[in-house]
């Protein structure tokens, strides 16, 4: 497209296809091959595989998450010279994972930052953690 030329979808299509004449077909072939692979993979999923995934999520991953929460809260409490406790069910429903002293905290993996899932309607300080090869990297909101 030339400077001063009106930008329209037609101009854009013409400009693009002149410069990259095979791009659409190559992209289509590449994506379609992946769709075919996905179709084959879906056929391999059975009820037992789904059950194993659900069990891993609800037992192993949840336990690991709770263990990490407790370890982070205990470490923060030790650094602040105070006590900690895990949240009660009614507090969890409001986004609180635990308390350090009297301060409520929500402990989440750092991936939550990108998701924009912050607690609403309650003053909760956030603790984000990242798993590293040697342990955890922790970011505490003050």
Secondary structure, DSSP 4 states (H G I P E B T S, - for coil): --TTSPP-HHHHHHHHHHH-TTHHHHHHHHHHHHHHHHHHHHHH--HHHHHHHHHIIIIIIHHHHHHHHHHHHHHHHHHHTS-EEEPPHHHHTTT--EEETTEEEEEEETHHHHHT----SS--EEEEEEEETTEEEEEE--
